[in-house]
Amino acid sequence: MEETKPSSPMTQAPQVPPAPMKSGPVSGQPVPPRPSKLEELLDLLHTPWVIAAIVIVIGVMALFAIRNAMQKPSPPAVPTPTPTATPTPTPIRQRSPFATTSAFLNLDTAVSSFSASVKSYTTSDPSLSPPVIDLPLGF
Amino acid sequence: MRKVLWVLLILLFVLTSLRNFAYASSDTAYQDYLYQFDLYRQTYTDFQVAKNEYQKFKSLESQTAALDKTRIMLVQRDNLLRAYLLLLNEKLNENRGMGASEKQLYQTLIRNEVTFLQNHAQLVPSLGSLADASSVSQQLESHYIILQKSMRQTIIGISVGNLGDVRRQFDQSVTMAQALINATRGIFTPQKQATMDRWLLQINNKRSLYQQKIDSINSTNASWDTNNLDEMNRKFLGLQQSIASAKQELQEGSSFLGELVNTLRYQD
């Protein structure tokens, strides 16, 4: 262990009590330069959480873009036709000059009567079905 | 003046009554047939009860009762068949589409059957035993197929006759249409005239097809060479279907005639 030698009073300056410690740089020491906001932002971008968030956002946007591209274009709207108030005109047929003659009217009546007769004709008359009887006496 | 009015009124009443009577004769025959059928059902039930009692007890009393009920039932059975034949006869009388010779043919068939049934019914009161009753009943049984043939032949004849009446109206309409078309030659355009001629030809074709079917039906109806009742029923149904087919030809002809009339009605 080394013993400290007592120094001479001439050469030794009076001891000054040390100044109380202050917070902050000590004046006289070299102060490192403060990082700018941009640098801080870039530093922030390098954090894994931010990178993950950015990747997720970009992925979602890409998905939306693909989905929109895949969708078929909707057909153009067809206007619904609305019925017109005017009816289809019936062609007016010109009657022949003898359509009012008795010969034609007789024919018309005869054909109508014949049509009614042929419609009302029945092949089998239910009142004419032969009777069903039991023949053998069974004694 | 008043007397004349009274005479006219009475004459009108008499004529109306006669007309109703003429139309109602087949209705009356039908009502009589239904009445005879009811009586037959009743007598047949009584006969069955008496027969069962006789077969159960075999006593003289039950035997006599069974013979009585058998007699009544046999007479009623003949009455029922005769009532049915008379109904057919009335239907023949009212038929307007049948020719006189055909009508006479069917009426002869009916008359023969009615005579047979009358003779058969006369045998019944003299029956002295159940064995006699069985023997008399067998006479009808052996004749039954001929009776059924005559009935079915007549029914088919009546149906064809009724359709013949409809055909007569068809012929009248075609004749009138033909006359009208001939009278109007030169009024319509040549194209329309040619169309109407072609349509008339098609209408006449329908008439020919109808006639072919009717000829075939008449030919089949004239010869019933079977003695089996089931086969007879099958043939009867087949003939009815053929009549329906012939009617279809007339129905199509009617539709064509309607179109022809509409064409004649308009100028273009």
HADDOCK unambig.tbl for C-alpha pairs under 7 A between the chains (distance, minus, plus):
assign (segid A and resid 93 and name CA) (segid B and resid 266 and name CA) 6.50 0.50 0.50
assign (segid A and resid 94 and name CA) (segid B and resid 266 and name CA) 5.72 0.50 0.50
assign (segid A and resid 94 and name CA) (segid B and resid 267 and name CA) 5.56 0.50 0.50
assign (segid A and resid 94 and name CA) (segid B and resid 268 and name CA) 6.78 0.50 0.50
assign (segid A and resid 95 and name CA) (segid B and resid 265 and name CA) 5.91 0.50 0.50
assign (segid A and resid 95 and name CA) (segid B and resid 266 and name CA) 4.15 0.50 0.50
assign (segid A and resid 95 and name CA) (segid B and resid 267 and name CA) 5.27 0.50 0.50
assign (segid A and resid 96 and name CA) (segid B and resid 265 and name CA) 5.66 0.50 0.50
assign (segid A and resid 96 and name CA) (segid B and resid 266 and name CA) 4.64 0.50 0.50
assign (segid A and resid 96 and name CA) (segid B and resid 267 and name CA) 4.16 0.50 0.50
assign (segid A and resid 99 and name CA) (segid B and resid 265 and name CA) 5.11 0.50 0.50
assign (segid A and resid 107 and name CA) (segid B and resid 173 and name CA) 6.28 0.50 0.50
assign (segid A and resid 107 and name CA) (segid B and resid 176 and name CA) 6.04 0.50 0.50
assign (segid A and resid 107 and name CA) (segid B and resid 177 and name CA) 6.59 0.50 0.50
assign (segid A and resid 108 and name CA) (segid B and resid 261 and name CA) 6.62 0.50 0.50
assign (segid A and resid 110 and name CA) (segid B and resid 173 and name CA) 5.80 0.50 0.50
assign (segid A and resid 111 and name CA) (segid B and resid 173 and name CA) 5.84 0.50 0.50
assign (segid A and resid 111 and name CA) (segid B and resid 257 and name CA) 6.84 0.50 0.50
assign (segid A and resid 111 and name CA) (segid B and resid 258 and name CA) 6.73 0.50 0.50
assign (segid A and resid 114 and name CA) (segid B and resid 166 and name CA) 6.75 0.50 0.50
assign (segid A and resid 114 and name CA) (segid B and resid 169 and name CA) 5.62 0.50 0.50
assign (segid A and resid 114 and name CA) (segid B and resid 170 and name CA) 6.19 0.50 0.50
assign (segid A and resid 115 and name CA) (segid B and resid 254 and name CA) 5.67 0.50 0.50
assign (segid A and resid 117 and name CA) (segid B and resid 166 and name CA) 6.22 0.50 0.50
assign (segid A and resid 118 and name CA) (segid B and resid 166 and name CA) 6.16 0.50 0.50
assign (segid A and resid 118 and name CA) (segid B and resid 251 and name CA) 6.17 0.50 0.50
assign (segid A and resid 123 and name CA) (segid B and resid 159 and name CA) 6.32 0.50 0.50
assign (segid A and resid 123 and name CA) (segid B and resid 240 and name CA) 6.42 0.50 0.50
assign (segid A and resid 123 and name CA) (segid B and resid 243 and name CA) 6.54 0.50 0.50
assign (segid A and resid 123 and name CA) (segid B and resid 244 and name CA) 5.93 0.50 0.50
assign (segid A and resid 135 and name CA) (segid B and resid 141 and name CA) 6.19 0.50 0.50
assign (segid A and resid 137 and name CA) (segid B and resid 134 and name CA) 6.32 0.50 0.50
